[in-house]
């Protein structure tokens, strides 16, 4: 399988560390970084949406650059089975459904869902046989949808809320793979990696968190 790993070059040193680990563990991947263009100007994290307009590879892995890769991410495609898109459901602590119940009800009435939306993380996303432009167009449409902007504009996790809502609208639930903590381990909520010592991708957010949990050695690269 020909696959690509893509990320936004938000920070030169962070990207250098990210690339070192990706090159080490994912030798078969095409590795791409793009500048931060912010297609939604007010949303600081919207640069990642542009990755899905830049790449044409239907087997695409997006990661934030504050991720340490420790395993060949190509294996995620096998874990997904027949699912089309992989995201993590289980690491979101700030659940938007509870905070914005009235607005969610209004959005549901306006766009309709195939299943109740679940807050997802956009820090690691996998497309398996999916045109990336479909994701870009759908995600952007949700970000620009007037009722969504009214409810979530400038929210801390705005782009993740939009992704969560669009996935529930556009795909059946069995087409979405829930990437487990053992693969996408988010250190933000503590060192909870689904029973494994080291996940395939350590999402650390800040170097201080890696050091806090005794994993700062991953930052020491040639």
Buried (B, 14 or more C-beta within 10 A) or exposed (E): EEBBBBBBBBEEEBBEBBBBBBEEBBEEBBBBBBEBBBBBEEBBBBBBBBBBBBBEBBBBBBBBBBBBBBBBBBEBBEBBEEBBBBBBBBBBEEEBBEBBEEBBEBBBEEBEBBEEBBBBBBBBBBBBBBBBEBBBBBBBBBBEBEEBBEBBEEBEBBBBBBBBBBBBBBBEEEBBBBBBBBBBBBBBEEBBBEEEEBBBBBBBBEBEBBBBEEBBEBBEEE
